[in-house]
Amino acid sequence: MNARLTMRRAQTREGAIALDAALAAGRVLKNKFYGTRDVQSKGFRDIVTDADFAADRAARRVILRAFPAHAILSEEDKTPPPRAESVWLMDPLDGTTNYARQLPIFSTSLALTRRGRPLVGVVYDPLRDECFFAEHGRGAFLNGTPIHASKIGALERAVIGFEFARDPAQRALGLKLLHHLSMQSITARVGGSAALSLCYVAAGRLDTYMQLSLSPWDVAAGILIAREAGARVTHLDGRAATLKGGAYFAGAPRIFSEFLNQVRAVIGAQ
């Protein structure tokens, strides 16, 4: 696996275990991708598949075998974790709707956090065998090779990343933002995996990214990877993104201020 090259970049035991866990979950997703799918609804515009649960179990086994005292908060188990200094935030299958329809854009995303700050982040795309990885203060990597955010200096040259919120009002507002920004940029892309989109900002594949409603497990790994690659990731008010959920905006450093100002102009006009 090319993603194994990333193992050379892990400087800590926590980083190595995070990689092992993500690769274990990714193998499950890849093996199940073309099989029969058990799809269930878990809320408005929200589904879960048997693969979500199987990947969750695979990642948990690796993490808890190495760190039995650590807590895990997952997209598939939102039970508040016991008090622990180290908490893993995990989405074993980010892009479930794509996966259920056999659209090949999805990932496993997991991050180790300590006192609310991500220390290690991994986002793994098993079909492309692309593993995005970062440890705090040590840079960001794709399959072992350093990655960096785009250096473009004008919004008109940007490729905009976007995801749809489930809530109708937020979706409508998001579409207004998408229309406004897509008219000022080269084009826009809707991927279906927030974790991958943040990593694409980190790798310079996307120049900006926005979503108005995300959960901590959606973004914990991607925030760290994007920041370590030199991108900015904030909330609407421009403050550095936290893991409290809500709206998130990411982008290349030279155009981020203009991008966020345009977003605020649209939202302020509502």
C-alpha positions in Angstrom: 0.0 0.0 0.0 1.4 3.4 -0.9 -0.3 4.8 2.2 2.2 2.7 4.3 4.8 5.3 3.3 3.1 7.7 5.7 4.2 5.4 8.5 7.7 6.8 8.1 6.5 10.2 9.0 4.9 9.2 12.4 7.1 10.7 15.1 5.1 9.4 18.0 3.5 6.2 19.1 0.1 8.0 19.0 0.7 8.9 15.4 1.7 5.3 14.4 -1.4 3.9 16.1 -3.7 6.5 14.4 -2.3 5.4 11.1 -2.8 1.8 11.9 -6.4 2.4 13.0 -7.3 4.5 9.9 -5.8 1.9 7.6 -7.7 -0.9 9.4 -11.0 0.9 9.0 -10.1 1.7 5.3 -9.5 -1.9 4.5 -13.0 -2.7 5.8 -14.6 0.0 3.7 -12.7 -1.1 0.5 -13.6 -4.7 1.0 -17.3 -3.9 1.4 -17.6 -1.2 -1.2 -18.9 -3.3 -4.1 -21.0 -5.7 -1.9 -24.6 -5.6 -0.8 -25.4 -2.6 1.3 -27.5 -2.5 4.5 -28.7 1.2 4.7 -30.7 2.6 7.5 -32.0 6.1 8.3 -30.8 7.7 11.5 -32.4 11.1 10.9 -33.4 13.8 8.4 -31.1 13.5 5.3 -28.9 11.2 7.4 -28.1 7.5 6.8 -25.8 4.8 8.2 -24.6 1.6 6.6 -23.3 -1.7 7.9 -19.9 -0.6 6.7 -19.9 2.5 9.0 -20.3 0.2 12.0 -17.7 -2.4 10.8 -15.1 0.3 10.1 -15.8 1.8 13.5 -15.2 -1.6 15.2 -11.9 -2.1 13.3 -10.5 1.3 14.3 -11.6 1.0 17.9 -9.8 -2.4 18.2 -6.5 -0.9 17.2 -6.9 2.2 19.4 -8.0 0.6 22.5 -5.5 -2.3 22.3 -2.8 0.3 22.4 -4.4 2.9 24.7 -7.1 1.3 26.9 -7.4 4.4 29.0 -8.2 6.7 26.1 -11.8 7.7 25.3 -13.4 7.6 21.8 -16.2 9.8 20.5 -17.4 8.5 17.1 -20.0 9.5 14.5 -21.5 6.0 15.2 -21.4 6.2 19.0 -22.1 9.6 20.3 -22.3 8.5 24.0 -20.4 11.1 25.9 -17.0 9.7 26.6 -15.7 9.2 30.2 -13.5 11.9 31.6 -10.2 11.4 29.9 -7.4 13.7 29.0 -6.9 12.0 25.6 -10.0 11.6 23.4 -10.2 10.2 19.9 -12.7 11.9 17.5 -13.6 9.5 14.7 -15.8 9.3 11.7 -15.2 5.8 10.4 -17.0 6.5 7.1 -17.1 10.2 6.1 -19.2 10.3 3.0 -21.8 7.7 3.8 -24.3 8.8 1.1 -21.5 8.5 -1.5 -20.6 5.1 -0.2 -24.1 3.8 -0.2 -24.5 4.9 -3.8 -21.1 3.5 -4.8 -19.8 7.0 -5.5 -16.0 6.7 -4.9 -15.5 9.8 -2.7 -15.4 8.9 1.0 -12.8 8.5 3.8 -12.0 7.4 7.3 -11.2 10.3 9.5 -9.8 10.2 13.1 -7.9 12.5 15.4 -6.3 12.2 18.8 -7.2 15.3 20.9 -5.9 16.4 24.3 -7.8 19.0 26.2 -9.8 19.9 23.1 -6.8 20.3 20.8 -6.0 17.9 17.9 -2.5 16.4 18.2 -2.7 13.8 15.5 -4.9 13.6 12.4 -5.4 11.0 9.7 -7.8 11.0 6.8 -7.6 7.9 4.6 -9.2 7.4 1.2 -8.9 3.6 0.7 -10.0 3.5 -3.0 -7.2 5.9 -4.0 -4.9 4.6 -1.3 -4.3 8.2 -0.2 -3.4 8.8 3.4 -3.3 12.4 4.7 -1.5 12.7 8.0 -0.3 15.3 10.5 1.1 15.6 14.0 1.0 19.0 15.7 4.0 21.1 14.8 5.4 18.6 12.4 3.9 19.4 9.0 1.3 17.6 6.9 1.9 14.7 4.5 0.2 12.7 1.8 1.6 9.2 1.6 4.8 10.4 3.2 5.3 13.4 1.0 4.9 16.9 2.5 1.9 18.9 1.3 1.2 22.6 1.3 -1.8 24.8 0.8 -2.2 26.7 -2.5 -0.2 29.9 -3.0 -2.8 31.6 -5.3 -3.3 35.3 -4.6 -6.7 36.1 -6.1 -10.1 34.7 -5.5 -10.9 34.8 -9.2 -8.3 32.0 -9.6 -9.7 29.8 -6.9 -11.5 26.5 -6.9 -14.1 26.5 -4.2 -15.1 23.5 -2.1 -18.5 23.2 -0.6 -20.8 20.7 1.2 -24.6 20.8 1.7 -25.9 21.1 5.2 -28.9 18.9 6.1 -31.0 21.7 7.7 -33.2 23.3 5.0 -32.5 26.9 6.1 -28.7 26.3 6.3 -28.8 24.6 2.9 -30.6 27.5 1.3 -28.0 29.9 2.8 -25.2 27.7 1.7 -26.5 27.7 -1.9 -26.5 31.5 -1.9 -22.9 31.5 -0.7 -22.0 28.9 -3.4 -23.7 30.9 -6.1 -22.0 34.1 -5.0 -18.5 32.6 -4.8 -18.7 30.4 -7.8 -19.5 33.5 -9.9 -16.2 35.1 -8.7 -13.9 32.0 -9.0 -12.9 29.5 -11.6 -15.5 26.9 -10.4 -16.8 25.1 -7.4 -16.8 21.4 -6.3 -19.1 19.5 -4.0 -17.3 16.3 -2.9 -19.5 14.7 -0.2 -16.7 14.2 2.4 -15.8 17.1 4.6 -12.7 15.4 5.9 -11.3 14.9 2.3 -12.3 18.4 1.3 -10.2 19.9 4.2 -7.3 17.7 3.1 -7.7 18.8 -0.5 -7.3 22.4 0.8 -4.2 21.2 2.6 -2.8 19.7 -0.6 -3.7 22.7 -2.8 -6.3 20.8 -4.8 -9.0 23.1 -3.5 -8.3 26.7 -2.6 -11.1 27.3 -0.2 -13.8 25.2 1.5 -17.0 26.0 3.4 -19.7 24.1 5.3 -22.3 25.6 7.6 -22.9 22.6 9.9 -20.3 20.1 10.8 -19.7 18.0 13.9 -16.3 17.7 15.7 -15.6 14.2 14.4 -16.1 15.5 10.8 -13.3 18.1 11.1 -10.9 17.3 13.9 -8.4 15.5 11.7 -8.9 17.8 8.7 -8.4 21.0 10.7 -5.0 19.8 11.9 -3.9 18.6 8.5 -4.9 21.8 6.8 -3.3 24.0 9.4 0.0 22.0 9.3 0.0 22.5 5.5 -0.3 26.2 6.0 -4.0 26.8 5.3 -6.3 28.8 7.6 -9.3 27.2 9.2 -11.7 29.4 11.1 -15.3 30.0 12.1 -17.4 32.8 10.6 -16.0 35.4 13.0 -12.5 34.7 11.9 -11.4 33.0 15.1 -9.3 29.9 14.8 -11.6 26.8 14.4 -12.4 24.9 17.5 -13.9 21.4 17.9 -17.3 22.6 19.1 -19.0 22.1 15.7 -20.9 24.5 13.5 -19.8 26.4 10.5 -16.2 26.0 9.2 -14.2 27.9 6.6 -10.8 26.9 5.3 -8.6 28.3 2.6 -5.2 29.2 1.2 -3.6 31.9 3.3 -3.2 34.6 0.6 -6.9 34.6 -0.4 -8.5 33.6 2.9 -9.3 37.1 4.2 -11.0 38.0 0.9 -12.9 34.7 0.9 -14.2 35.1 4.4 -15.2 38.8 3.8 -17.3 37.6 0.8 -18.9 35.0 2.9 -19.8 37.5 5.6 -21.2 39.9 3.1 -23.6 37.3 1.8 -24.6 36.2 5.3 -24.9 39.8 6.6 -27.3 40.6 3.7 -29.8 37.9 4.9 
